[in-house]
Amino acid sequence: MQRCAVYLMIFGWQIFCPILAAWGQGVDVSAAIAIHAAQSSRDPSKEKTSDASGVVVWLSPLQKVLEPRPAASAHPPYRLMQKDKQFIPHLLIVPTGTSVEFPNADPFFHNVFSLFNGKRFDLGLYESGSSRSVRFDREGVSYIFCNIHPEMGAVVLALSTPFYAVSGPDGAIVIHGVPSGSYSLNVWSERAKPLEPEGLPREIQISSTATNLGIIQMKATVSARGNHKNKFGEPYRDMPGKPY
């Protein structure tokens, strides 16, 4: 088979493919997420929760290709807005190497930081109407907080693949346009973990026809946002008379 050099633009990622036949038009890869109660005296696999949303499933190509990288003009700027003491959106998925803007749309100061696994940073205090940015230069999960408002929390997930999907309340997952080949199947959720974590990530094979991965079983957990501390590793303190 004749080798070739082809660049694919998919969802803002630019991927170099050494063999054209290995990266055809692509197929749909589907799955279903089932989240079970954290504690149960019965079989947890039979006690599903009603909401299976917010679970990210992604496929990392195992073929020897150049590392996917973001295309500068293929997507509008990625933003995590601060508005009404919330981060909007709560979950933001970006290509690895992307810069994310953190505009402050509230009429008071914020101090955005992340000290968990992923990207570690502290943007310091900045006022209403201003914005700062962070480059998420390696793949992983970053939990984002505000040092002033403990109720604020968000997640930035940097991925080195364009092949991902986020589940809705019914747990349905569909990843579109996946070329044939070998992939590593990965799953992440802020409020659940795989029921059998030793089974993930795992290698899967995608053919030229649509693939259903079946049901991915997960167990509910406590979110990392639960009792987080401020950027100094201390509990948040109430400030009487605080105007914000």
N, C-alpha and C positions, 0 to 999 in steps of 0.2 A: 504494500500500500504506500502510495506516495505521501511523504511528510509535507507539512505545510505550516505556516505561521499565521494564526488567526486570533484576532482580539474580539472578545464578546463583551457587549455592554448590557448588563443585566442589573436592574434595580440600583443603578449607581455604582456598581462594581465593574472593574475592568480586569478581565481574566485572559491570560495568554494560554493558548491551547496548542500543543505541538502536533496533535493528530486530529484533523478535522472530523473524521468519522466517529471519534470518541465523544464529540460534543455536537450532537445533532440538535434538532429542534427542541427536544426535551419532552418529558412526560409529567403528569401529575403524580405526586406521592402523597398519600393520605394516611391519617392515623386518627385514633380517638383517645382522648385523655380521660382517665377516671381517677378522681381524688377521693380517698377514703378517710374516715375519721381518724384522728391521731391516736386515740385510745379506745379500745373496745374489748369487751369480754368475749365477744364472738369473733368469727372469722372476719378480719378487716377487709378482705377482698369482696365481701358482700354488702358493705356499708358505704355506699358512695355518697358524697356530698352533692348538693344540688347545683353548685356553681363550680365549673372546671375551667374558668377563664384565666387568662394571663400566663399560661404555660408556653414557653418558647421551645420549639423543636427546630434544630438545624442540622444540615448535612454538610460535612467538611470533605471535599474531594481528597482521595488518597492517591490519585494519579500524580505523576511527577510533572507538575506544571509550575509556572512562576507563581509566587504568592499573590493572591488577589489584592488589588489596591484601589482606593477610591478614585473616581474621575472627578476632577475639580469642578467641572461645569455640568455634570450629569444630574445634580440634585440641588434644590435650594438649600440655603444654610440650615444646618441642624441647630435647633434651639430648645432649651429647657427654660420656659418662662416662669418667673416668680410673680404670681398674681393671687390676691386674696389669701395670702399665707399658704399657698399651695405651689407645687411644681407642676407645670403643664407642658407635656403630658407626664403621667406618673412613670411610665416605662418608655424609654427611648432606645431604639436599636440603631446602631451606626456602623459603618465599615471601619475596621481597624485603621488607625492613622488619621481619622477625621477630627476636626476641631468642632467643638460644640459651644454655642453662645449661651450665656446665662444672663439675659436681660432682666432688670428689676423694674416691674410694672406696678409695684406697690408704692404708696406715698410715704414710705419709711425705709430705713436701712435693712439690708440683708447681709449675711456672711455665709456664703456657700462653701462647703468643704466635704471631703471624702477621705477617710482614714482606714477604710476596710481594704480587702483584697481588690485588685483592679488598679485603677488610677488613683494615686494619693495626691491631694492638692488642698490648698486653702486660699480662697480668693480674697479674704479679708473683708472689712466693711466697705460697702459701696452703696451709693444713694439712689433714690428713685430716678428713673429715666436713664440710668447708665447701664453698661453691660460689660461683662468680662468673658473670656473664652478659655477653654482647656482643650488640649489635643490628647485624644485617647489613643496612645501609640502602641498599645498591646492588647491582644484579645483578652476579654474577661469581663466580670461583673463589677461595677462600681456603685456602691450605695451612697447616695447624695443626701446631705442634710444641711440645715441652716443652724448656725451657732447661736442665733437669737431666738428662733421659734422652733421648739422641740417637736411640734405637730407636723412640721414640714419634712417630707421624705420622698425620694424618687430613686429610680434605678437607670443607669446607662449601661447597656450591654453592647460591647464592641465585638463584632464578628468578622472573621476573615473569609467569609463565604456569603454569597447572595442568596443561598438556598435555605430559607427559613420561613416559619409561619408562627403566628401567635393564636392560641386557642380562644374561642368565644365561650360563653356560659355553658353551651352544650358539649364542650370539649373537642369539637371537630377541628382537625388540622388538615390543610391542603397546601403543599408546596408545589408551585407551578414551574414548568419549564426545566425540569431536572434532566440533564443529559445522562446517557447510559454510562455505567462505570461503578467503581468501588467508592464507598463513602463511610465516614464515621458518623454514627447517629448520636446526637447529643440532646439532652433535655435539661431545662432549667425552669424553676419557678420560685418566686419570692416566698410563697406560703406552702410549698409542698416539696417533697423529695421522692425519688423513685422508691417504690416498695421493695424492690430488689436492686439496690445500688450497684452490686457487683456485675449486673448485666448491662450497665451503661458507663461510658460510651461503648458502642459495639459496631463492628463492621457490617455493612449491608451491601447488597448488590442491586443496582437499578438497571433494568433491561429497557428495551425499546417500547414497552407497553406500560400502562398505568400500574402503579404499585400501591398496595394497601399494607401498611405495617401493623395493622391490628390495634389492639388496645394497649396503651402504655399506662400501667398501674402506678399510682403515686399515693403517698401518705401525707396528710396535712401536718404542717409544722408551724412553729411560731416564727413570724417574720422578723428579719434582722432589724426592722424599724422599731420593734416592740419597746425595749427599754434602753435605747442607745444613749450614750453619753455625749457631752459636748466635745469640741475639738481638743480640749485639754484633758480629756479622759475623766471628767468630773460630771456629777449629776447637774442637770439644768436647775437654775434657781429662779424662783418667782421674784419679780421686781415690782414692788408696790408703786403705783403711779406711772408704770411704763406706758408711754403714749402710743404703743404699737403692738 
